[in-house]
Amino acid sequence: MHRRLLIALGLCATSAFAQQRASAPRSDGHTVPLIIYASAPAATTGCAPLAVLSHGAGGSENGLRYLAVALSNMGYTAIVMGHSESGREAVQASVVAKGLRKGVQAVVADPAAEGARLLDVTATLAYADKRCKAPFRVLLGHSMGAETVMLEAGAHDMIGIDPALPGKSRFDAYVALSPEGSGVVFTEHAWAGIHKPVLVLTGTLDGALRGGPASRLVPWHELPGTSTHCQWQGVIDNATHANMGGNGPGADHATPYITSTVAALLTGVRANACTLPTPVSGFTLQAK
């Protein structure tokens, strides 16, 4: 089933890509580490579309490789950011001090940590624009990275992030893997004002900080929809939180659904009309 889905969306053919480490200066004097995945050689002249990826709490720029490689194979320049203030060392220190659940939640709901992530996005865009001004830009993130995605798209927070940082809406599309519902970072109805294309992806075993897997569906219910039907939600049967980030037992089951659905949405957004792919077993996808 996965293979048929990938063939239908043109993702089975592999292509060579170049991988490069870099860093970008932030406005506060810190730097953001980057890993850049770009198709090599470029199939066309001009700037490739840009995909910026944001890892979850405790992760690094080495994460989300499966998705970055897939985007590179789609012809995108994919840049995975490293978020130092909410990376491995920061989460480990918080967990030691507060315990596992409270320690992770403290980082996820820290306005300074999330503000730093938004500064990372700004620095990464400036870095990419100096190289080549992309004609199309998408921001993707997992877990706390999905939090960053939604804040950039315009969702309202309840934790006191500097109001000058979120809501920039500088991308043409957004992909949130394992987004958090309301009550930890986001207000109720936080997503009601987001009108750009959004893809929300989760799994039936995708646990959350508050409310369990069902809470991951809240952003989808609050999104208002678009005239081009380019706000989608997909739910993968038996996929865990780790699987959505490309990790843990069962990741090989989940990631083909993720990469192929991302490809389908982005193709639709760029064509200004999003059409859902043919339904497949083990995966529920809806649009509005």
C-alpha positions in Angstrom: 0.0 0.0 0.0 2.8 2.5 0.9 4.5 1.8 -2.4 1.3 2.4 -4.5 0.8 5.6 -2.6 4.4 6.8 -3.3 4.2 5.8 -6.9 1.0 7.8 -7.3 2.7 10.9 -6.0 5.9 10.4 -7.9 8.2 9.9 -4.9 9.6 6.5 -5.6 12.4 7.7 -7.8 15.4 8.8 -5.8 17.7 11.6 -6.7 21.1 12.6 -5.5 21.3 15.4 -3.0 24.0 17.5 -1.4 24.1 17.9 2.4 25.9 20.9 3.9 26.3 22.2 7.5 26.1 25.9 8.0 25.0 28.5 10.6 23.1 31.8 10.5 23.5 34.8 12.8 20.5 35.8 14.9 19.5 39.3 15.8 20.3 38.7 19.5 23.9 37.7 18.8 23.4 33.9 18.9 23.6 31.7 15.9 21.4 28.9 14.6 23.0 25.7 13.3 21.7 24.4 10.0 21.8 21.3 7.8 21.0 22.1 4.2 19.6 19.4 1.8 19.6 20.4 -1.8 19.0 18.4 -5.0 22.3 18.0 -6.9 22.7 18.9 -9.6 19.8 21.3 -10.0 17.3 20.1 -12.5 16.2 23.6 -13.5 17.7 27.1 -13.5 16.6 29.7 -11.0 15.8 29.3 -7.3 14.4 26.1 -5.9 11.4 26.3 -3.6 12.4 26.5 0.1 11.4 24.2 2.9 12.4 25.1 6.5 12.1 22.4 9.1 11.9 22.8 12.9 12.6 19.8 15.3 10.8 19.0 18.5 12.0 19.7 22.1 15.2 17.8 22.8 16.0 17.4 19.1 18.6 19.0 16.8 19.4 19.9 13.3 20.3 16.2 12.7 16.6 15.3 13.1 13.7 15.1 10.5 16.2 13.7 8.0 13.6 11.5 6.4 11.4 14.5 5.6 14.3 16.8 4.5 15.6 14.1 2.1 12.1 13.6 0.7 11.6 17.4 0.2 15.0 17.6 -1.5 13.9 14.8 -3.8 10.9 16.9 -4.6 13.1 19.7 -5.8 13.1 21.8 -2.7 16.1 23.2 -0.8 15.4 21.8 2.7 17.0 23.5 5.7 16.7 21.8 9.1 17.3 24.3 12.0 18.9 23.5 15.3 17.1 25.1 18.3 19.7 25.3 21.0 17.4 26.8 23.7 15.0 23.9 23.4 17.5 21.2 22.2 18.8 18.1 23.9 20.9 19.8 26.7 18.1 22.2 27.6 15.5 19.4 27.9 17.8 17.1 29.8 18.5 19.9 32.3 14.8 20.6 32.7 13.9 16.9 33.1 16.6 16.4 35.8 15.2 19.3 37.7 11.5 18.6 37.3 10.9 15.0 36.1 10.1 13.8 32.6 6.7 15.2 31.9 6.9 18.4 33.8 10.5 19.0 32.5 9.5 18.6 28.9 6.4 20.8 29.4 8.5 23.5 31.0 10.6 23.8 27.9 7.7 23.6 25.5 5.8 26.3 27.4 8.8 28.5 27.9 8.2 31.8 26.1 12.0 32.5 25.9 12.7 29.1 24.3 9.8 29.6 21.8 10.9 33.2 21.1 14.4 31.9 20.3 12.9 29.4 17.8 11.1 32.3 16.0 14.4 34.2 15.9 15.9 31.0 14.4 13.3 31.1 11.7 14.0 34.7 10.9 17.8 34.0 10.7 17.3 31.0 8.5 15.1 32.9 6.1 17.7 35.7 5.9 20.4 33.1 5.3 18.4 31.4 2.5 17.4 34.7 0.9 21.0 35.7 0.6 21.7 32.5 -1.3 18.7 32.7 -3.5 15.2 34.2 -3.1 12.9 31.2 -3.3 9.7 31.5 -5.3 7.8 29.4 -2.7 8.4 28.7 1.0 7.0 26.2 3.4 7.6 25.8 7.1 7.4 22.3 8.6 7.8 21.2 12.2 7.3 18.3 14.6 6.0 18.6 18.2 7.5 21.8 19.6 8.4 22.5 16.0 4.7 22.2 15.1 4.2 24.8 17.8 6.7 27.1 16.1 4.9 26.5 12.7 1.5 27.4 14.1 2.9 30.5 15.9 4.5 31.7 12.7 1.2 31.1 10.8 -0.6 33.3 13.3 -2.0 31.1 16.1 -2.4 32.9 19.5 -0.3 31.9 22.5 -1.1 32.1 26.2 2.5 32.0 27.5 3.6 35.5 26.9 5.9 35.3 23.9 7.2 38.7 22.8 4.3 39.9 20.6 6.8 41.2 18.0 8.0 37.6 17.2 5.0 35.3 16.2 2.4 35.8 13.5 4.8 36.9 10.8 3.1 34.5 8.3 6.2 34.6 5.9 5.5 31.3 4.3 3.2 30.1 1.6 2.2 26.9 3.4 2.6 25.2 6.8 3.0 21.6 7.9 2.4 20.7 11.6 3.4 17.2 12.7 1.9 16.4 16.1 0.6 19.8 16.9 -0.4 20.7 20.5 -4.0 21.6 21.3 -5.1 24.4 23.6 -4.2 24.8 27.2 -0.4 24.5 27.3 0.9 27.0 24.8 -2.2 28.0 22.8 -5.4 29.7 23.8 -8.8 28.3 22.9 -9.6 29.0 19.2 -6.0 30.0 18.7 -6.1 28.8 15.0 -9.3 30.4 13.9 -7.5 33.3 12.1 -5.1 31.2 10.0 -6.1 31.4 6.4 -3.1 30.1 4.6 -2.6 26.4 3.5 -2.0 24.2 6.5 -1.4 20.4 6.7 -1.9 18.9 10.2 -0.6 15.3 10.6 -0.9 13.0 13.6 -1.3 9.4 14.6 -3.9 7.5 16.6 -1.1 6.7 19.2 0.3 10.2 19.2 0.3 11.1 22.9 0.2 14.8 23.9 1.2 16.9 27.0 -2.4 17.5 27.7 -5.5 15.7 26.5 -4.0 12.7 24.7 -4.1 12.0 21.0 -7.5 13.6 20.6 -6.0 17.0 21.6 -3.8 16.9 18.5 -7.0 17.2 16.4 -8.1 20.5 18.0 -6.1 22.8 15.6 -7.8 21.2 12.6 -11.3 21.8 14.0 -10.4 25.4 14.6 -8.9 26.2 11.2 -11.4 28.1 9.1 -10.7 26.4 5.7 -9.7 28.0 2.4 -11.5 28.6 -0.9 -9.0 26.2 -2.5 -9.5 23.5 0.1 -5.9 23.6 1.1 -6.2 23.0 4.8 -5.8 19.3 5.4 -5.7 16.9 8.3 -4.3 13.4 8.2 -4.4 10.7 10.9 -2.2 7.6 10.6 -3.4 4.4 12.2 -1.1 3.2 15.0 1.5 6.0 14.6 3.2 7.3 17.7 4.6 10.6 18.6 8.1 9.4 17.9 7.0 7.9 14.5 5.8 11.3 13.3 9.3 12.6 13.8 10.8 9.6 11.9 11.8 7.7 15.0 10.9 4.6 17.0 9.4 1.2 16.1 6.9 1.7 13.4 8.5 4.8 11.8 8.8 3.0 8.5 5.1 2.5 8.6 4.3 6.1 9.2 6.8 8.1 7.2 5.6 7.2 3.7 2.2 8.5 4.5 3.8 11.8 5.8 6.1 12.4 2.9 3.5 11.6 0.2 0.8 13.7 1.8 3.2 16.6 2.2 4.0 16.3 -1.5 0.3 16.2 -2.5 -0.6 19.3 -0.5 2.4 21.3 -1.7 1.6 20.4 -5.3 -2.0 21.5 -4.8 -1.0 24.8 -3.1 1.3 25.7 -5.9 -1.4 24.9 -8.4 -3.9 26.9 -6.4 -6.3 24.0 -6.0 -5.8 21.2 -3.5 -7.3 17.8 -4.3 -7.1 15.0 -1.8 -5.2 11.9 -3.0 -7.1 8.6 -3.5 -7.9 7.1 0.0 -5.6 4.4 1.3 -5.9 1.9 4.1 -4.6 2.9 7.5 -4.8 6.6 6.8 -7.6 9.1 7.1 -7.3 12.4 5.2 -9.7 15.3 5.0 -9.8 18.8 3.6 -11.6 22.1 4.1 
